[in-house]
C-alpha cells in the first residue's frame, strides 16, 4: 500500500490500483510503437507482455480528489513528484 500527500494536505492511499485518482501518462509515440509491436507479434502478445512493455514508458500521475492538483512523477521511476494546479483567471 502506497501513500502520497498532496500539497493541500489530502493523503491518497493506494489499496487496489483501481482508485479513481490514479492515472498513467504515456507519450503518444511510445503508445503507437506499443500497438505496432502488438500487431507484429499477434496472438503471442498477451496482457502480461503488453504491460511489461507499457510499464517501461508510463509515468505515474495522481489527481488529488480534494483540490484537483496533478502530481506527476518526475523524472520517470524516481518516486519524486512535480505538482500542477489549474490556473484560473
C-alpha positions as CSV (number, residue, x, y, z in Angstrom):
1,X,0.0,0.0,0.0
2,X,1.5,3.3,-1.0
3,X,0.6,6.8,0.2
4,X,1.1,10.2,-1.4
5,X,0.3,13.5,0.2
6,X,-0.8,16.5,-1.9
7,X,0.3,20.0,-1.0
8,X,-3.3,20.7,0.1
9,X,-2.8,18.0,2.8
10,X,-5.0,15.3,1.3
11,X,-3.4,11.9,1.5
12,X,-4.0,9.5,-1.4
13,X,-3.8,5.8,-0.3
14,X,-3.4,3.2,-3.0
15,X,-5.1,-0.1,-2.0
16,X,-6.1,-1.8,-5.3
17,X,-4.6,0.2,-8.2
18,X,-8.1,0.9,-9.2
19,X,-8.6,4.1,-7.3
20,X,-10.2,7.0,-9.2
21,X,-7.2,9.3,-8.6
22,X,-4.6,7.1,-10.3
23,X,-3.6,7.8,-13.9
24,X,-0.8,6.9,-16.3
25,X,0.9,9.3,-18.7
26,X,2.5,7.8,-21.8
27,X,3.9,9.7,-24.8
28,X,1.8,9.1,-28.0
29,X,4.8,7.9,-29.9
30,X,5.5,5.2,-27.3
31,X,1.9,4.1,-27.3
32,X,1.9,3.9,-31.2
33,X,5.1,1.8,-31.0
34,X,3.5,-0.5,-28.5
35,X,0.5,-1.0,-30.8
36,X,2.8,-1.6,-33.7
37,X,4.6,-4.3,-31.7
38,X,1.3,-5.8,-30.7
39,X,0.3,-6.0,-34.4
40,X,3.6,-7.6,-35.4
41,X,3.6,-10.2,-32.6
42,X,-0.1,-11.0,-32.9
43,X,-1.7,-13.6,-30.6
44,X,1.5,-14.2,-28.7
45,X,1.3,-10.6,-27.3
46,X,-0.8,-11.3,-24.2
47,X,-1.7,-8.9,-21.4
48,X,1.4,-9.7,-19.4
49,X,3.6,-8.9,-22.5
50,X,1.6,-5.7,-23.0
51,X,2.0,-4.4,-19.5
52,X,5.7,-5.4,-19.4
53,X,6.2,-3.1,-22.5
54,X,3.7,-0.4,-21.3
55,X,5.3,0.0,-17.9
56,X,8.6,0.9,-19.5
57,X,7.2,4.2,-20.8
58,X,4.4,5.2,-18.4
59,X,4.7,7.9,-15.8
60,X,2.6,7.8,-12.6
61,X,0.1,10.6,-12.2
62,X,-2.2,11.2,-9.3
63,X,-5.1,13.7,-9.4
64,X,-6.0,15.0,-5.9
65,X,-9.7,14.4,-5.2
66,X,-9.6,17.4,-2.8
67,X,-8.0,20.2,-4.8
68,X,-7.6,18.8,-8.4
69,X,-3.8,19.1,-8.5
70,X,-1.9,16.8,-10.7
71,X,1.0,15.1,-9.1
72,X,3.3,13.8,-11.9
73,X,6.3,11.5,-11.2
74,X,9.4,13.4,-12.4
75,X,11.8,12.1,-13.5
76,X,10.3,8.7,-14.6
77,X,10.9,6.0,-12.0
78,X,12.2,8.4,-9.3
79,X,9.2,8.3,-6.9
80,X,9.5,12.1,-6.8
81,X,6.6,14.3,-8.0
82,X,6.0,17.7,-9.6
83,X,2.8,19.4,-8.6
84,X,0.5,21.2,-11.1
85,X,-2.7,23.1,-10.4
86,X,-5.3,24.5,-12.8
87,X,-4.9,28.2,-13.5
88,X,-8.0,30.3,-13.0
89,X,-8.5,33.9,-14.3
